[in-house]
Amino acid sequence: MPTKRKRVVLTMKDKINIIIRLKQGESGSKLADEYGVGKSTISDIKKNSESILKYVSDSEDDSLLRKTMRRID
């Protein structure tokens, strides 16, 4: 039976770094291996890059350490 991979939750800072590196031409597979996540996670980050960048630019300075984009209303 294959072993189950440990769940990895990336911070907003990690996601921003991934977006920047994808724009510079690095492959999603390489980034997935480096951060210990699946290729589909990298694809999701790329797909949601606009909303991630908007969230970080609209938020306070501590938003880079957050792991989710949820806010308390």
Biopython code that builds the backbone (N, CA, C, O; Angstrom):
import numpy as np
from Bio.PDB.StructureBuilder import StructureBuilder

atoms = [
    (1, "MET", "N", (0.849, -1.171, 0.000)),
    (1, "MET", "CA", (0.000, 0.000, 0.000)),
    (1, "MET", "C", (0.902, 1.243, 0.000)),
    (1, "MET", "O", (1.855, 1.316, 0.775)),
    (2, "PRO", "N", (0.599, 2.225, -0.873)),
    (2, "PRO", "CA", (1.430, 3.432, -0.889)),
    (2, "PRO", "C", (1.272, 4.243, 0.392)),
    (2, "PRO", "O", (0.206, 4.270, 1.006)),
    (3, "THR", "N", (2.348, 4.894, 0.771)),
    (3, "THR", "CA", (2.286, 5.720, 1.975)),
    (3, "THR", "C", (1.590, 7.039, 1.665)),
    (3, "THR", "O", (1.720, 7.590, 0.572)),
    (4, "LYS", "N", (0.860, 7.522, 2.639)),
    (4, "LYS", "CA", (0.127, 8.767, 2.467)),
    (4, "LYS", "C", (1.069, 9.938, 2.713)),
    (4, "LYS", "O", (1.840, 9.943, 3.673)),
    (5, "ARG", "N", (0.994, 10.933, 1.828)),
    (5, "ARG", "CA", (1.853, 12.103, 1.952)),
    (5, "ARG", "C", (1.331, 13.008, 3.059)),
    (5, "ARG", "O", (0.121, 13.170, 3.221)),
    (6, "LYS", "N", (2.254, 13.597, 3.823)),
    (6, "LYS", "CA", (1.879, 14.512, 4.895)),
    (6, "LYS", "C", (1.312, 15.786, 4.294)),
    (6, "LYS", "O", (1.804, 16.275, 3.277)),
    (7, "ARG", "N", (0.285, 16.317, 4.921)),
    (7, "ARG", "CA", (-0.357, 17.532, 4.438)),
    (7, "ARG", "C", (0.553, 18.736, 4.686)),
    (7, "ARG", "O", (1.058, 18.934, 5.791)),
    (8, "VAL", "N", (0.747, 19.526, 3.645)),
    (8, "VAL", "CA", (1.588, 20.715, 3.725)),
    (8, "VAL", "C", (0.713, 21.927, 3.457)),
    (8, "VAL", "O", (-0.002, 21.973, 2.456)),
    (9, "VAL", "N", (0.768, 22.911, 4.351)),
    (9, "VAL", "CA", (0.014, 24.149, 4.171)),
    (9, "VAL", "C", (1.026, 25.269, 3.961)),
    (9, "VAL", "O", (1.872, 25.522, 4.819)),
    (10, "LEU", "N", (0.932, 25.935, 2.818)),
    (10, "LEU", "CA", (1.870, 26.996, 2.472)),
    (10, "LEU", "C", (1.402, 28.341, 3.019)),
    (10, "LEU", "O", (0.205, 28.622, 3.054)),
    (11, "THR", "N", (2.344, 29.158, 3.441)),
    (11, "THR", "CA", (2.006, 30.516, 3.871)),
    (11, "THR", "C", (1.794, 31.383, 2.634)),
    (11, "THR", "O", (2.143, 30.993, 1.520)),
    (12, "MET", "N", (1.220, 32.556, 2.846)),
    (12, "MET", "CA", (1.024, 33.492, 1.738)),
    (12, "MET", "C", (2.371, 33.892, 1.130)),
    (12, "MET", "O", (2.472, 34.093, -0.080)),
    (13, "LYS", "N", (3.389, 34.006, 1.956)),
    (13, "LYS", "CA", (4.724, 34.351, 1.466)),
    (13, "LYS", "C", (5.226, 33.279, 0.502)),
    (13, "LYS", "O", (5.786, 33.597, -0.547)),
    (14, "ASP", "N", (5.026, 32.003, 0.860)),
    (14, "ASP", "CA", (5.409, 30.908, -0.026)),
    (14, "ASP", "C", (4.636, 30.974, -1.338)),
    (14, "ASP", "O", (5.202, 30.766, -2.411)),
    (15, "LYS", "N", (3.344, 31.264, -1.245)),
    (15, "LYS", "CA", (2.514, 31.336, -2.449)),
    (15, "LYS", "C", (2.956, 32.473, -3.359)),
    (15, "LYS", "O", (2.981, 32.318, -4.580)),
    (16, "ILE", "N", (3.307, 33.619, -2.771)),
    (16, "ILE", "CA", (3.802, 34.748, -3.557)),
    (16, "ILE", "C", (5.111, 34.367, -4.248)),
    (16, "ILE", "O", (5.306, 34.676, -5.423)),
    (17, "ASN", "N", (6.002, 33.701, -3.525)),
    (17, "ASN", "CA", (7.268, 33.260, -4.120)),
    (17, "ASN", "C", (7.027, 32.291, -5.269)),
    (17, "ASN", "O", (7.713, 32.359, -6.289)),
    (18, "ILE", "N", (6.066, 31.393, -5.117)),
    (18, "ILE", "CA", (5.739, 30.446, -6.181)),
    (18, "ILE", "C", (5.221, 31.188, -7.405)),
    (18, "ILE", "O", (5.623, 30.883, -8.529)),
    (19, "ILE", "N", (4.334, 32.158, -7.202)),
    (19, "ILE", "CA", (3.782, 32.931, -8.320)),
    (19, "ILE", "C", (4.902, 33.662, -9.062)),
    (19, "ILE", "O", (4.940, 33.658, -10.293)),
    (20, "ILE", "N", (5.804, 34.283, -8.321)),
    (20, "ILE", "CA", (6.917, 35.015, -8.941)),
    (20, "ILE", "C", (7.794, 34.066, -9.748)),
    (20, "ILE", "O", (8.171, 34.371, -10.879)),
    (21, "ARG", "N", (8.114, 32.928, -9.171)),
    (21, "ARG", "CA", (8.988, 31.976, -9.854)),
    (21, "ARG", "C", (8.318, 31.354, -11.069)),
    (21, "ARG", "O", (8.988, 31.057, -12.058)),
    (22, "LEU", "N", (6.997, 31.151, -11.010)),
    (22, "LEU", "CA", (6.280, 30.658, -12.186)),
    (22, "LEU", "C", (6.330, 31.685, -13.312)),
    (22, "LEU", "O", (6.492, 31.325, -14.478)),
    (23, "LYS", "N", (6.190, 32.967, -12.963)),
    (23, "LYS", "CA", (6.257, 34.029, -13.975)),
    (23, "LYS", "C", (7.655, 34.142, -14.571)),
    (23, "LYS", "O", (7.809, 34.584, -15.709)),
    (24, "GLN", "N", (8.673, 33.748, -13.814)),
    (24, "GLN", "CA", (10.048, 33.775, -14.314)),
    (24, "GLN", "C", (10.364, 32.556, -15.172)),
    (24, "GLN", "O", (11.445, 32.468, -15.754)),
    (25, "GLY", "N", (9.421, 31.611, -15.252)),
    (25, "GLY", "CA", (9.596, 30.474, -16.150)),
    (25, "GLY", "C", (9.970, 29.161, -15.498)),
    (25, "GLY", "O", (10.232, 28.186, -16.202)),
    (26, "GLU", "N", (10.005, 29.101, -14.188)),
    (26, "GLU", "CA", (10.322, 27.825, -13.538)),
    (26, "GLU", "C", (9.164, 26.852, -13.708)),
    (26, "GLU", "O", (8.008, 27.261, -13.823)),
    (27, "SER", "N", (9.481, 25.574, -13.723)),
    (27, "SER", "CA", (8.438, 24.574, -13.942)),
    (27, "SER", "C", (7.667, 24.287, -12.658)),
    (27, "SER", "O", (8.205, 24.359, -11.553)),
    (28, "GLY", "N", (6.397, 23.962, -12.841)),
    (28, "GLY", "CA", (5.548, 23.626, -11.707)),
    (28, "GLY", "C", (6.005, 22.365, -11.003)),
    (28, "GLY", "O", (5.887, 22.253, -9.783)),
    (29, "SER", "N", (6.528, 21.411, -11.766)),
    (29, "SER", "CA", (7.003, 20.157, -11.171)),
    (29, "SER", "C", (8.177, 20.400, -10.230)),
    (29, "SER", "O", (8.252, 19.818, -9.148)),
    (30, "LYS", "N", (9.083, 21.260, -10.653)),
    (30, "LYS", "CA", (10.252, 21.574, -9.818)),
    (30, "LYS", "C", (9.815, 22.262, -8.529)),
    (30, "LYS", "O", (10.304, 21.940, -7.446)),
    (31, "LEU", "N", (8.891, 23.212, -8.655)),
    (31, "LEU", "CA", (8.399, 23.920, -7.473)),
    (31, "LEU", "C", (7.635, 22.977, -6.548)),
    (31, "LEU", "O", (7.754, 23.070, -5.327)),
    (32, "ALA", "N", (6.851, 22.070, -7.129)),
    (32, "ALA", "CA", (6.099, 21.112, -6.319)),
    (32, "ALA", "C", (7.043, 20.242, -5.495)),
    (32, "ALA", "O", (6.796, 19.997, -4.314)),
    (33, "ASP", "N", (8.116, 19.779, -6.114)),
    (33, "ASP", "CA", (9.096, 18.967, -5.390)),
    (33, "ASP", "C", (9.784, 19.773, -4.291)),
    (33, "ASP", "O", (10.001, 19.276, -3.186)),
    (34, "GLU", "N", (10.121, 21.009, -4.603)),
    (34, "GLU", "CA", (10.834, 21.852, -3.639)),
    (34, "GLU", "C", (9.993, 22.165, -2.406)),
    (34, "GLU", "O", (10.499, 22.155, -1.284)),
    (35, "TYR", "N", (8.703, 22.445, -2.617)),
    (35, "TYR", "CA", (7.826, 22.813, -1.500)),
    (35, "TYR", "C", (7.113, 21.605, -0.882)),
    (35, "TYR", "O", (6.426, 21.749, 0.129)),
    (36, "GLY", "N", (7.265, 20.435, -1.471)),
    (36, "GLY", "CA", (6.662, 19.232, -0.912)),
    (36, "GLY", "C", (5.158, 19.153, -1.098)),
    (36, "GLY", "O", (4.454, 18.581, -0.266)),
    (37, "VAL", "N", (4.665, 19.728, -2.191)),
    (37, "VAL", "CA", (3.233, 19.691, -2.494)),
    (37, "VAL", "C", (3.036, 19.041, -3.863)),
    (37, "VAL", "O", (3.999, 18.784, -4.585)),
    (38, "GLY", "N", (1.789, 18.781, -4.206)),
    (38, "GLY", "CA", (1.484, 18.189, -5.494)),
    (38, "GLY", "C", (1.506, 19.214, -6.618)),
    (38, "GLY", "O", (1.416, 20.419, -6.383)),
    (39, "LYS", "N", (1.627, 18.710, -7.847)),
    (39, "LYS", "CA", (1.618, 19.603, -9.006)),
    (39, "LYS", "C", (0.284, 20.325, -9.140)),
    (39, "LYS", "O", (0.230, 21.455, -9.625)),
    (40, "SER", "N", (-0.787, 19.674, -8.712)),
    (40, "SER", "CA", (-2.098, 20.317, -8.795)),
    (40, "SER", "C", (-2.195, 21.504, -7.836)),
    (40, "SER", "O", (-2.906, 22.468, -8.120)),
    (41, "THR", "N", (-1.492, 21.446, -6.711)),
    (41, "THR", "CA", (-1.470, 22.576, -5.780)),
    (41, "THR", "C", (-0.794, 23.780, -6.428)),
    (41, "THR", "O", (-1.262, 24.910, -6.284)),
    (42, "ILE", "N", (0.294, 23.543, -7.133)),
    (42, "ILE", "CA", (0.985, 24.619, -7.845)),
    (42, "ILE", "C", (0.071, 25.187, -8.928)),
    (42, "ILE", "O", (0.020, 26.401, -9.121)),
    (43, "SER", "N", (-0.646, 24.323, -9.629)),
    (43, "SER", "CA", (-1.586, 24.783, -10.656)),
    (43, "SER", "C", (-2.697, 25.623, -10.045)),
    (43, "SER", "O", (-3.102, 26.630, -10.625)),
    (44, "ASP", "N", (-3.192, 25.218, -8.881)),
    (44, "ASP", "CA", (-4.239, 25.991, -8.197)),
    (44, "ASP", "C", (-3.724, 27.369, -7.786)),
    (44, "ASP", "O", (-4.440, 28.363, -7.907)),
    (45, "ILE", "N", (-2.498, 27.426, -7.305)),
    (45, "ILE", "CA", (-1.910, 28.708, -6.918)),
    (45, "ILE", "C", (-1.774, 29.602, -8.146)),
    (45, "ILE", "O", (-2.058, 30.798, -8.085)),
    (46, "LYS", "N", (-1.340, 29.019, -9.260)),
    (46, "LYS", "CA", (-1.209, 29.792, -10.498)),
    (46, "LYS", "C", (-2.569, 30.295, -10.969)),
    (46, "LYS", "O", (-2.701, 31.439, -11.404)),
    (47, "LYS", "N", (-3.575, 29.437, -10.879)),
    (47, "LYS", "CA", (-4.919, 29.807, -11.319)),
    (47, "LYS", "C", (-5.497, 30.924, -10.446)),
    (47, "LYS", "O", (-6.192, 31.807, -10.950)),
    (48, "ASN", "N", (-5.215, 30.890, -9.154)),
    (48, "ASN", "CA", (-5.750, 31.874, -8.212)),
    (48, "ASN", "C", (-4.767, 33.005, -7.919)),
    (48, "ASN", "O", (-4.923, 33.717, -6.927)),
    (49, "SER", "N", (-3.769, 33.175, -8.762)),
    (49, "SER", "CA", (-2.713, 34.151, -8.473)),
    (49, "SER", "C", (-3.246, 35.576, -8.358)),
    (49, "SER", "O", (-2.774, 36.341, -7.517)),
    (50, "GLU", "N", (-4.213, 35.942, -9.184)),
    (50, "GLU", "CA", (-4.763, 37.302, -9.097)),
    (50, "GLU", "C", (-5.389, 37.565, -7.736)),
    (50, "GLU", "O", (-5.135, 38.602, -7.123)),
    (51, "SER", "N", (-6.204, 36.634, -7.264)),
    (51, "SER", "CA", (-6.872, 36.841, -5.975)),
    (51, "SER", "C", (-5.875, 36.797, -4.814)),
    (51, "SER", "O", (-6.048, 37.513, -3.828)),
    (52, "ILE", "N", (-4.843, 35.973, -4.920)),
    (52, "ILE", "CA", (-3.823, 35.908, -3.869)),
    (52, "ILE", "C", (-3.064, 37.231, -3.799)),
    (52, "ILE", "O", (-2.862, 37.777, -2.714)),
    (53, "LEU", "N", (-2.645, 37.746, -4.952)),
    (53, "LEU", "CA", (-1.907, 39.011, -4.978)),
    (53, "LEU", "C", (-2.776, 40.166, -4.501)),
    (53, "LEU", "O", (-2.294, 41.056, -3.800)),
    (54, "LYS", "N", (-4.046, 40.159, -4.872)),
    (54, "LYS", "CA", (-4.966, 41.212, -4.437)),
    (54, "LYS", "C", (-5.158, 41.158, -2.924)),
    (54, "LYS", "O", (-5.155, 42.194, -2.258)),
    (55, "TYR", "N", (-5.325, 39.957, -2.384)),
    (55, "TYR", "CA", (-5.501, 39.802, -0.943)),
    (55, "TYR", "C", (-4.300, 40.352, -0.183)),
    (55, "TYR", "O", (-4.462, 41.085, 0.793)),
    (56, "VAL", "N", (-3.102, 40.002, -0.629)),
    (56, "VAL", "CA", (-1.893, 40.437, 0.069)),
    (56, "VAL", "C", (-1.722, 41.950, -0.042)),
    (56, "VAL", "O", (-1.306, 42.595, 0.921)),
    (57, "SER", "N", (-2.036, 42.520, -1.196)),
    (57, "SER", "CA", (-1.868, 43.967, -1.347)),
    (57, "SER", "C", (-2.906, 44.748, -0.545)),
    (57, "SER", "O", (-2.636, 45.871, -0.118)),
    (58, "ASP", "N", (-4.094, 44.167, -0.334)),
    (58, "ASP", "CA", (-5.145, 44.840, 0.425)),
    (58, "ASP", "C", (-5.019, 44.644, 1.932)),
    (58, "ASP", "O", (-5.663, 45.357, 2.702)),
    (59, "SER", "N", (-4.203, 43.693, 2.360)),
    (59, "SER", "CA", (-4.120, 43.338, 3.778)),
    (59, "SER", "C", (-2.982, 44.066, 4.475)),
    (59, "SER", "O", (-2.188, 44.778, 3.859)),
    (60, "GLU", "N", (-2.936, 43.860, 5.782)),
    (60, "GLU", "CA", (-1.876, 44.437, 6.592)),
    (60, "GLU", "C", (-0.579, 43.669, 6.372)),
    (60, "GLU", "O", (-0.544, 42.689, 5.629)),
    (61, "ASP", "N", (0.480, 44.122, 7.021)),
    (61, "ASP", "CA", (1.802, 43.535, 6.832)),
    (61, "ASP", "C", (1.902, 42.087, 7.301)),
    (61, "ASP", "O", (2.678, 41.317, 6.735)),
    (62, "ASP", "N", (1.145, 41.701, 8.310)),
    (62, "ASP", "CA", (1.249, 40.337, 8.832)),
    (62, "ASP", "C", (0.546, 39.317, 7.947)),
    (62, "ASP", "O", (0.527, 38.133, 8.283)),
    (63, "SER", "N", (-0.028, 39.736, 6.838)),
    (63, "SER", "CA", (-0.770, 38.811, 5.985)),
    (63, "SER", "C", (0.136, 37.789, 5.312)),
    (63, "SER", "O", (-0.346, 36.734, 4.901)),
    (64, "LEU", "N", (1.427, 38.065, 5.188)),
    (64, "LEU", "CA", (2.327, 37.119, 4.537)),
    (64, "LEU", "C", (2.536, 35.862, 5.363)),
    (64, "LEU", "O", (2.893, 34.817, 4.820)),
    (65, "LEU", "N", (2.320, 35.949, 6.658)),
    (65, "LEU", "CA", (2.499, 34.777, 7.511)),
    (65, "LEU", "C", (1.246, 33.922, 7.585)),
    (65, "LEU", "O", (1.289, 32.795, 8.080)),
    (66, "ARG", "N", (0.127, 34.452, 7.093)),
    (66, "ARG", "CA", (-1.127, 33.708, 7.122)),
    (66, "ARG", "C", (-1.069, 32.533, 6.163)),
    (66, "ARG", "O", (-0.239, 32.496, 5.255)),
    (67, "LYS", "N", (-1.954, 31.580, 6.374)),
    (67, "LYS", "CA", (-2.007, 30.419, 5.503)),
    (67, "LYS", "C", (-3.288, 30.366, 4.691)),
    (67, "LYS", "O", (-3.365, 29.629, 3.708)),
    (68, "THR", "N", (-4.295, 31.135, 5.085)),
    (68, "THR", "CA", (-5.548, 31.184, 4.333)),
    (68, "THR", "C", (-5.920, 32.630, 4.063)),
    (68, "THR", "O", (-5.367, 33.547, 4.669)),
    (69, "MET", "N", (-6.864, 32.829, 3.146)),
    (69, "MET", "CA", (-7.283, 34.176, 2.798)),
    (69, "MET", "C", (-8.557, 34.587, 3.515)),
    (69, "MET", "O", (-9.086, 35.667, 3.248)),
    (70, "ARG", "N", (-9.056, 33.771, 4.404)),
    (70, "ARG", "CA", (-10.298, 34.103, 5.104)),
    (70, "ARG", "C", (-10.099, 35.287, 6.032)),
    (70, "ARG", "O", (-9.052, 35.456, 6.656)),
    (71, "ARG", "N", (-11.144, 36.100, 6.099)),
    (71, "ARG", "CA", (-11.135, 37.244, 7.014)),
    (71, "ARG", "C", (-12.356, 37.172, 7.905)),
    (71, "ARG", "O", (-13.390, 36.631, 7.513)),
    (72, "ILE", "N", (-12.239, 37.712, 9.093)),
    (72, "ILE", "CA", (-13.381, 37.799, 9.996)),
    (72, "ILE", "C", (-14.131, 39.068, 9.647)),
    (72, "ILE", "O", (-13.550, 40.153, 9.608)),
    (73, "ASP", "N", (-15.408, 38.933, 9.398)),
    (73, "ASP", "CA", (-16.224, 40.103, 9.037)),
    (73, "ASP", "C", (-16.797, 40.776, 10.245)),
    (73, "ASP", "O", (-17.506, 41.775, 10.117)),
]
sb = StructureBuilder()
sb.init_structure("model")
sb.init_model(0)
sb.init_chain("A")
sb.init_seg("    ")
for serial, (resi, resn, name, xyz) in enumerate(atoms, 1):
    if name == "N":
        sb.init_residue(resn, " ", resi, " ")
    sb.init_atom(name, np.array(xyz, "f"), 0.0, 1.0, " ", f" {name:<3s}", serial, name[0])
structure = sb.get_structure()
